[in-house]
Protein backbone atom coordinates (compact mmCIF):
# COMPACT_ATOMS: atom_id res chain seq x y z
CA UNK A 1 0.00 0.00 0.00
CA UNK A 2 2.74 2.40 0.89
CA UNK A 3 4.34 2.50 -2.63
CA UNK A 4 1.01 3.31 -4.29
CA UNK A 5 0.52 6.33 -1.99
CA UNK A 6 3.99 7.59 -2.92
CA UNK A 7 3.29 7.12 -6.64
CA UNK A 8 -0.04 8.97 -6.27
CA UNK A 9 1.62 11.80 -4.37
CA UNK A 10 4.39 12.11 -6.97
CA UNK A 11 1.85 12.03 -9.81
CA UNK A 12 -0.32 14.73 -8.15
CA UNK A 13 2.78 16.84 -7.48
CA UNK A 14 3.99 16.59 -11.08
CA UNK A 15 0.49 17.36 -12.41
CA UNK A 16 0.21 20.47 -10.18
CA UNK A 17 3.67 21.62 -11.22
CA UNK A 18 2.82 21.18 -14.93
CA UNK A 19 -0.45 23.09 -14.53
CA UNK A 20 1.26 25.93 -12.64
CA UNK A 21 4.07 26.04 -15.22
CA UNK A 22 1.55 26.26 -18.09
CA UNK A 23 -0.37 29.09 -16.40
CA UNK A 24 2.86 30.98 -15.61
CA UNK A 25 4.02 30.73 -19.24
CA UNK A 26 0.89 32.62 -20.29
CA UNK A 27 1.87 35.64 -18.19
CA UNK A 28 5.68 35.60 -17.92
CA UNK A 29 8.66 35.47 -20.23
CA UNK A 30 9.53 36.94 -23.63
CA UNK A 31 6.68 38.62 -25.39
CA UNK A 32 4.81 39.57 -22.25
CA UNK A 33 4.51 43.19 -23.37
CA UNK A 34 3.72 42.43 -27.02
CA UNK A 35 0.38 43.83 -28.12
CA UNK A 36 -1.51 45.39 -31.03
CA UNK A 37 -4.15 48.10 -30.86
CA UNK A 38 -6.60 48.62 -33.72
CA UNK A 39 -6.55 52.23 -34.95
CA UNK A 40 -8.81 52.65 -37.99
CA UNK A 41 -9.80 50.82 -41.20
CA UNK A 42 -7.49 47.81 -40.73
CA UNK A 43 -4.49 49.78 -39.44
CA UNK A 44 -3.01 48.79 -36.09
CA UNK A 45 -0.30 49.98 -33.72
CA UNK A 46 1.93 47.00 -32.91
CA UNK A 47 4.37 46.98 -29.98
CA UNK A 48 6.74 44.02 -29.94
CA UNK A 49 9.00 45.56 -27.30
CA UNK A 50 12.21 47.54 -27.62
CA UNK A 51 12.33 49.61 -30.80
CA UNK A 52 9.75 47.37 -32.51
CA UNK A 53 6.84 49.80 -32.44
CA UNK A 54 5.19 49.84 -35.88
CA UNK A 55 2.03 50.65 -37.81
CA UNK A 56 0.76 47.54 -39.58
CA UNK A 57 -2.13 46.85 -41.90
CA UNK A 58 -4.23 43.75 -41.21
CA UNK A 59 -7.37 44.61 -43.19
CA UNK A 60 -8.67 43.01 -46.38
CA UNK A 61 -8.21 45.80 -48.95
CA UNK A 62 -4.45 45.42 -49.45
CA UNK A 63 -1.71 42.96 -48.48
CA UNK A 64 -1.09 42.58 -44.75
CA UNK A 65 2.23 44.23 -43.98
CA UNK A 66 4.23 46.70 -41.94
CA UNK A 67 3.38 50.20 -43.18
CA UNK A 68 5.58 52.38 -40.93
CA UNK A 69 8.47 50.54 -39.33
CA UNK A 70 10.34 51.14 -36.12
CA UNK A 71 10.09 53.16 -34.03
CA UNK A 72 6.67 54.79 -34.00
CA UNK A 73 6.47 57.24 -31.09
CA UNK A 74 3.06 58.88 -31.63
CA UNK A 75 0.11 58.65 -33.99
CA UNK A 76 -3.24 60.40 -34.38
CA UNK A 77 -6.32 59.90 -36.53
CA UNK A 78 -7.46 63.04 -38.36
CA UNK A 79 -10.53 62.18 -40.46
CA UNK A 80 -9.36 59.79 -43.19
CA UNK A 81 -5.72 60.42 -42.34
CA UNK A 82 -3.45 58.67 -39.93
CA UNK A 83 -0.58 60.93 -38.86
CA UNK A 84 2.54 59.20 -37.53
CA UNK A 85 5.76 60.41 -35.87
CA UNK A 86 8.66 57.97 -35.91
CA UNK A 87 12.36 57.79 -35.11
CA UNK A 88 14.24 55.61 -37.58
CA UNK A 89 16.23 52.69 -36.24
CA UNK A 90 19.60 51.91 -37.77
CA UNK A 91 21.13 48.44 -37.57
CA UNK A 92 24.89 48.08 -37.69
CA UNK A 93 27.71 45.71 -36.81
CA UNK A 94 29.40 46.54 -33.53
CA UNK A 95 33.16 46.23 -33.01
CA UNK A 96 32.76 42.60 -31.94
CA UNK A 97 30.76 41.83 -35.13
CA UNK A 98 27.53 41.56 -33.17
CA UNK A 99 24.46 43.06 -34.81
CA UNK A 100 23.33 46.13 -32.92
CA UNK A 101 20.75 48.84 -33.44
CA UNK A 102 20.30 52.44 -32.40
CA UNK A 103 17.75 55.21 -32.81
CA UNK A 104 18.76 57.97 -35.18
CA UNK A 105 18.56 61.49 -33.76
CA UNK A 106 15.82 62.70 -36.12
CA UNK A 107 12.04 62.60 -36.23
CA UNK A 108 10.11 61.71 -39.37
CA UNK A 109 6.44 62.45 -40.00
CA UNK A 110 4.25 60.22 -42.14
CA UNK A 111 0.74 60.50 -43.47
CA UNK A 112 -1.44 57.50 -44.33
CA UNK A 113 -4.72 57.99 -46.17
CA UNK A 114 -6.77 55.17 -44.64
CA UNK A 115 -9.27 55.18 -47.55
CA UNK A 116 -6.86 55.13 -50.53
CA UNK A 117 -3.99 53.52 -48.56
CA UNK A 118 -1.47 56.03 -49.90
CA UNK A 119 1.53 56.52 -47.63
CA UNK A 120 3.77 59.56 -47.86
CA UNK A 121 6.39 61.30 -45.82
CA UNK A 122 5.50 64.85 -44.85
CA UNK A 123 7.20 67.85 -43.28
CA UNK A 124 4.07 68.68 -41.27
CA UNK A 125 4.26 67.26 -37.75
CA UNK A 126 0.52 67.66 -37.21
CA UNK A 127 1.31 68.41 -33.57
CA UNK A 128 3.03 65.06 -33.06
CA UNK A 129 6.56 64.63 -31.76
CA UNK A 130 9.14 61.95 -31.16
CA UNK A 131 10.32 60.93 -27.72
Steps between C-alpha positions, in 0.01 A plus 500: 500500500774740589660510148167581334451802730847626407430453128167685537666783690777531240246492216283770666810711567621475140150577367472811723846615396415456129173691540671784689781511242248522213308783669823689579616475137187689395598802710881496527798487269587647160215668324313595814470862388421424135166640390311656209236771517255552214505861377274542196401317179731199547800697629648401835771619737723202581744498793737204504726654764821698468512707182242276329209743507335504156184581307373189323211431268290190569186586302370340181546779243876462450774254597562462873832665577700747704415850376720718725789316660687560821475702709158663503480745791159664446205477264165675461192450285386814317193414290617261227864563585727325741787726607812327633822621666790256496870482580688282253699208634837422347653153520876464488782263588669583828876469552460137607300423181177473696193650336387807689242771448455860604245777459601776263480852642226621264122490489307411186133574437281277286149528367282200414172549316295218653250501209741495202787339697752751366800549727724804477762674704411855597670800657187583701519358852126540554579575864672165551853457630758232560618398844 
